[in-house]
Amino acid sequence: MINPADFVSFKGYFTLAPTIAGENAEGATEVRRFMIPVGEAFKFLSVVEKVKSVSPSAKDKVIKISWTDSDGDDVVIDSDEELAIALYEHKVPNRMSVCKLRIVAREPSDQASTDDQDMQVAEEDVYDPRAIHPGITCDGCEDSVRGYRYKCLVCPDYDLCARCEGEEIHSQHNMVRMASAQGTWSFLLIRQRVRAARRIPQTKT
């Protein structure tokens, strides 16, 4: 039997082609509900794969995911950090919350390939395996964090370096990967994350 507490609930508004910016969810051609295990729901690539699996029309398509914030703006999701912000704005992991996403599925094109290449180049420009995250110490090895930083979404102040995260230290909680010190967390997100920690049943180890 499925335990709803172990999943994050999503509602996807699918559009099969690029639409006018700012179009509301009611203009979508397909609406689907789906769930993702809590351990995978904060991983952007896991959400993309789930989207493709629940909608045959999205399979083999280029997927763009966004959500509407409290200002009515269409906010694009391209990373774990942006996905985490969307989830917490929807009050996830509250078991009664539903994260609403706007999903555009388009045919692959030369322009799409160019966009993907540009995004990859941009990520490579930001990521430096030697770069130190100032003021951040790995809670696994107690050394400075270089390259990727993994921040816990449940604990108020818990970070891991890439090596310790790879050893599955603190694997009972969801982590967000941050490529550089340029990634910042808003006060609202931090406050919601701390509140969420009080709601999530702690896993016994």
TAFEN-V310744 format. One record per run of one state. SS is the DSSP state (A for helix, B for strand, O for the rest). FROM is the first residue (numbers start at 1). LEN is the number of residues. Records with the same first field share a line. If there is no record, write none. Layout:
BEGIN
SS: FROM-LEN / FROM-LEN
END
This chain:
BEGIN
O: 1-3 / 16-9 / 28-2 / 42-2 / 55-1 / 59-3 / 69-5 / 78-2 / 90-8 / 107-3 / 127-5 / 138-6 / 147-2 / 153-6 / 167-8 / 179-8 / 200-6
A: 4-3 / 25-3 / 38-4 / 44-11 / 56-3 / 80-10 / 110-17 / 162-5 / 187-13
B: 7-9 / 30-8 / 62-7 / 74-4 / 98-9 / 132-6 / 144-3 / 149-4 / 159-3 / 175-4
END
